[in-house]
Amino acid sequence: MQIKFWSGVLFLALVGCQSSGPVRVSVPFDEVKARALLKPGTNQVTGRIMVAMASGTLVTCANSSVSLVPATPYAKEWVRKFYEIDSGKYGSMDTAFRMDAREAQITFQGAEAFYAATRTAQCDEDGDFSFLNVADGEFFVVARTRWLGKDHDYFDFMYGVNDAQEEDGSMMQRIRLKGGEVLDLKWAPPKPTMLGGQGLPGGR
């Protein structure tokens, strides 16, 4: 799977272009520290972002980008603000999920260098991804997810899949790597209600 350094396309897609006003991160961005965490290392991160709702609908990152973000103090503050961690609305600093299509868009002021100091891979059609040769340290895995909304069965039957309601969101998972670790990440939302309130099998 091809892995490359990335200029922030996924982040820009997540934060959107309409908001009540730009948000400023008060912590200075340490680009030197971020770039050091992007240097080749001995760790490996693989994972799958595919969650089945109780309805059978799959929430997945298929054919979208997934990003490995060095967890600098700036990045932690960015996560705190974007996922509204202090309110607990979208989760915690360890794992969070934001229903982007249903929420007000957020823009961050002066964050271009932060967006650029990130590594990205592509999720395949099953929601699988991998990062090879990752340095020791702490990172956030951030990915865009898409799925068809609760009306998809009706629209599939009447009009075709392209007319169905589409939902989207962004997931975040904090990871720590050290000493040639091989981490296999299987993401699950912090709360069933975070997937549009549709729930997960077995009430998870």
N, C-alpha and C positions, 0 to 999 in steps of 0.2 A: 504494500500500500504506500502510495507516495505521501511524503510528509515534507512540509515546507515552512519557511518563516512567512509571516503573514502581516498584512498592513492594516488590519482592523475591520475588514469587510463584515465579519460576523457581528462584532460589537456594534458597528454602525447600524446593521439591520436590527439588532436587538433594541438599541436605544431610540431608534426612529428619528423623526425630524420635526415633530410637533410636541410642544410641551408648554407648561405655564411659565417657563423660564429656565435658562441653563442652570445646572447644579454645579457648584464648585467643590472639589475635594480639597480640604484644608491641608492634608498631608502632602509634602513635596514628593514628586515622583523621582525615585532613585534609579535612573536608567542603567547605571553601571551595575548595580546589584541585579536588576532584572536580566540584563544581557548575560551576566555570569551564570544565572540559572538556566539559560538557554544553550549554554555550551554542551558539547557531547559528554555523556556520562555512561554509567554501566547499568542503569535501571531501564525497565520496560513497563509501559502501561498499555493494557488492552482493555476492552470493555464492550458492553452492549447497552444501548439505550432503547429499550423496547418494553413497554408496559401495557398489559392487557387490562382494559376496563371491564367492569361487570357486564356491560353490554356486548363485549366481544371486540369493540373497537380497539385498535392498536395505536398507542402513542409512541412515536419513534423518531429518531433523527435521520432516517433513511435519506441518503443522497444530499445531506446537508453537512456543513462544516462543524467540527468539534474542536475546541481550542484549549490549549494548555497554557495557563496564565501564571507566571511567577507570582507567588503570594507575598509581594512587597507590602510595606505598610500602606502605600497608596492603593494597591489592589484590594486590600482588606477593607479600606474605607469605601472604595467604589462598590464592592459587593454589599457592604452594609447599607449604602444608600439605594442602590438599584433594587435590591430585594427587600428593602425596608425591614432589615433584621431586627431593629430595636422594637418594632411593633409586633414581631412574630407572625406577620401576615403571610409571608411566603416561605417561612422556614427559619433556619439558623445559619450560623457561619459554616457549619459542616455540610449541610445539604439544603437546597431551596429550589422552588419551582415557581415561576411567575407566568400567569396567563396573559401574555403580551397583548393579544388582540382585544382583550376586554378592559385593559387598563390605560390610563393616560401615558402618553409617550414621555420619555425622559431623555434629555440631552445633557452632556457633561462639558463644561467649559475647559478649554485648554488641555484636553486629554489625548491629543494626537500621538504623542510619544509613547504613552501608555498603551494605546491600541496597537502600535507598531511592534512593541517589544513582546511579542506573543508567538506561539507556535501553533500550527493548525494541521489537522488531518481531515479526511473525508469519511463520513459514515457510509457504509455500503447499504444495499437494499434491505438488509436484515438489521440495520442499526449497529453493526459492528465497526470498531475503529481500533487503531493502535498507534502508539508513539514508541519508537525505538531510541536507544542511546540517550536516555534522559538523565540529567544531572541529579545528584543528591539535593534534597530540599523540599520545600512546601509549595504546592501549586493548587490552583483552582481549575477544574475541568468545567468548561462552559459549552453548552450546545443548544442549538435551535431545534425545536420539535414541532411537528405538524401532524394533524390528523383530521378526519372528517367528523363534523359535529353530529349531534343526536338526530338530525333530520336526514342523515345520509341514506338510510334504507329507502325512504320515500322518494328522494330525488334520483337515486339509482334506478328505481323502477319507472318513474314517470318521465324523467328528462335525461338522465345520464350523470355520471359521476362528476363531471366538470361543473355542474350546477349546485352541487351540495355545499352546505355550510362548512367552511374550513376553520379550524381552530389552530392557534399556534401558541407557543410558549418557549421559555428558556429555562433549562435546568442548570444547576451548579452543584458540584461536589468538591469538597476540599480533600486533598490527598497529601501524604508525606512519603518520601522515598529515601532509601539509604542503602548503600552497600550491595548493589547488584540485585535489587529486589525486582520481582516480577509481580505486578499488581493487576489483578483481573477485576475490573469494576463492573458491577451489575447494579445500575441505578434504579431506585424506587422513590416515588414521591414521599415527602415527609408525612403528608396526610392524604387520605383518599379524596377529601373534598377539594384538594388543589387541582385535580384534573377535571375542572368544570363541574364539580359536584356530582359526577356520575358514578363515582365509587369504584372499588376494585373487588375482584372475586373474594368471597369469604369475609367481606367486611374489613379487609386490611386498609 
